C-alpha cells in the first residue's frame, strides 16, 4: 500500500511531539490514497499494541497507551465495514 507522507516542521510545531521515558517522537501525517477497510485498521492498531508490548517502557505508561489503543479498537467496532 503506497502512502503519501507530509513531514512536520519539527522546530515550529510542538503540538505534534509525544514524549515517553525521555524519548520524544514526532507525529507524521499520512494522506491515504484509498479507503481503508475496518479489518485493516484493526490490524494496524493491533500491530501498534504488539510493538508497545515489546518496548521497554514503564508499566504505567504502557497501561495508559494500551487503554487508549483499546478505546480506538472499540470505536472501530462501531463501524459496519
C-alpha positions in Angstrom: 0.0 0.0 0.0 1.5 3.3 -1.0 1.2 6.2 1.3 1.8 9.9 0.7 3.5 11.5 3.7 3.6 15.0 4.9 6.6 15.8 7.1 6.0 18.1 10.0 8.3 21.0 10.8 9.9 19.7 14.0 11.1 23.1 15.3 7.9 25.1 14.9 5.0 22.8 15.8 5.3 21.5 19.4 1.8 20.0 19.3 3.0 17.1 17.2 5.5 15.9 19.8 4.9 13.0 22.1 7.5 12.2 24.9 7.7 8.9 26.8 10.5 8.0 29.2 12.8 10.8 27.9 12.2 9.7 24.3 10.4 12.1 22.0 8.5 11.1 18.9 7.1 13.4 16.3 3.8 12.7 14.6 3.8 12.4 10.9 0.5 12.8 9.0 -0.4 10.4 6.2 -2.7 11.0 3.3 -4.0 7.7 2.2 -4.9 7.3 -1.5 -7.7 4.8 -1.0 -10.4 4.0 1.6 -9.2 1.8 4.4 -11.2 -1.3 5.5 -12.3 -1.8 9.0 -10.3 -5.0 9.4 -7.2 -3.4 8.0 -7.5 -0.5 10.6 -7.9 -3.0 13.4 -4.8 -4.9 12.2 -2.8 -1.7 12.2 -3.9 -0.8 15.8 -3.2 -4.4 17.0 0.3 -4.1 15.5 0.8 -0.9 17.5 -0.3 -2.7 20.6 2.1 -5.5 19.9 5.0 -3.1 19.4 4.1 -1.3 22.6 4.1 -4.7 24.4 7.6 -5.4 23.2 9.0 -2.0 24.0 10.8 -1.3 27.3 8.6 1.5 28.8 7.5 1.9 32.4 4.4 -0.3 33.0 2.2 2.7 33.9 2.9 4.3 30.5 2.3 1.1 28.7 -1.0 0.5 30.6 -2.2 4.0 29.6 -1.2 3.5 26.0 -3.0 0.1 25.9 -6.1 1.7 27.4 -6.3 4.3 24.7 -5.5 1.8 21.9 -8.3 -0.4 23.2 -10.6 2.7 23.1 -9.6 3.1 19.4 -10.4 -0.6 18.8 -13.8 0.0 20.4 -14.5 3.0 18.2 -13.5 0.9 15.1 -16.0 -1.8 16.1 -18.8 0.8 15.9 -18.5 0.9 12.2 -20.1 -1.6 9.8 -17.5 -2.0 7.2 
